[in-house]
Amino acid sequence: MKITITGSLGHIGKPLTTGLVQKGHAVTVISSNPERQKDIEALGAKAAIGTMENADFLSATFKGADVVYVMETLGADSFFDRNLDFIGAINKIGTNYRQAIQQSGVKRVIHLSSIGAHTDKGNGLLAFHYNVENILKQLPNDVSIKFIRPVGFYYNLLGFINTIKTQGVIATNYGGDNKMPWVSPLDIATAIAEEIEMPFEGRKIRYVASDEISCNEIANILGAAIGEPDLKWIVIPDEQLLNGMIAAGMNPKIAAGLVEMNASTNTGALYEDYYLHQPTLGKVKLTEFAKEFAVVYNQ
C-alpha cells in the first residue's frame, strides 16, 4: 500500500516507518525539517518536506495514498511562547487535515488522538484532541477514520529528571498508589501498523497502553534503575505546580491546562472512557523503559 505519515521521524514516526517499509509498503514521511530527508530516505521511505500549516501541501502529498496517518504537534518551545493560542493553533492543523483529506480523495485515515479525547471538559490541555477528532468527524461518511488514543507516554517521565537531581524527589500534582495506564511509543507504532492493515469501516476508537502501574511503583522502579532506591513520588498542590511552571517561563494558559490535565489524572476522570474500552496491554513494560530512563539520567 501507499501510506503517507505525518510527524516526521519522532518517537512514533520512526518505528512506524521502519516497520511499514519492512512489510513492503511504499511510505512517504512528511517533515518540516529538510535535514530529515536523508534520515527518512535511509529507512527506505520517501521524504515530503513541508508543514502541517499548509493545507495545499498536505493535499498534494496525500493524493494517491491508500492510507494517511495524521497527528498534531507544535514546536518544542511552543509551551514557552506566551503569545501562542495553543488550542487555536492545533485546531487549525486539524482543519488543514480535514481540507487536505477531502481535496486529495483519501478514504482511509488514522488519527493519533489521546486519552481524554472523549470530552472537552475537565481534561485541560487534552481538550484539543476532542476538538480535532470532531473536526475530522465532519468529513463525509465515505471517509473511514480510526482514532488512536494512547495513554500517558513513558517518556514524559523524563521531565522529572531535573527535580530528581535537584530535590531528590518526583514532584507533581498527581500520584499515590492507584494504578494508571502508561504507554511506550513502540506499542503505539505497533497498534497503528496493525490498524493500517486491518479493514476500515466507519469511525473506530482504539486505546493503546503498555502497562498499568502506580506512581509510587514508578518511583521505586526508576529509583532502582538510577541508583536511588529511596526515591519518592510526592504530590504537591495544583497552585504550587502552576506557579512553578509560570515562574519557569511557560505560557500561563498552557500551564493551567497541564495542571488541570494532571488533576484529572489524580481523580481518575481522565480514564473513565479508557476503562470502558480497556485494551490488551502492549509489550513494553515500565521496567524496560527504566533502562532508557537511566541512560538519559546519567548523561
Secondary structure, DSSP 8 states (H G I E B T S, - for coil): -EEEE-STTSTTHHHHHHHHHHTT-EEEEEES-GGGHHHHHHTT-EEEE--TT-HHHHHHHHTT-SEEEE-----TTGGG-TT--HHHHHHHHHHHHHHHHHHHT--EEEEE--TTTT-SSS-GGGHHHHHHHHHHTTS-TTSEEEEEEE-EEGGGGGGGHHHHHHHSEEEES--SS-EEEEE-HHHHHHHHHHHHHS---SEEEEEE-SEEEEHHHHHHHHHHHTT-TT-EEEE--HHHHHHHHHHTT--HHHHHHHHHHHHHHHHSGGGHHHHHS-----S--HHHHHHHHHHHHT-
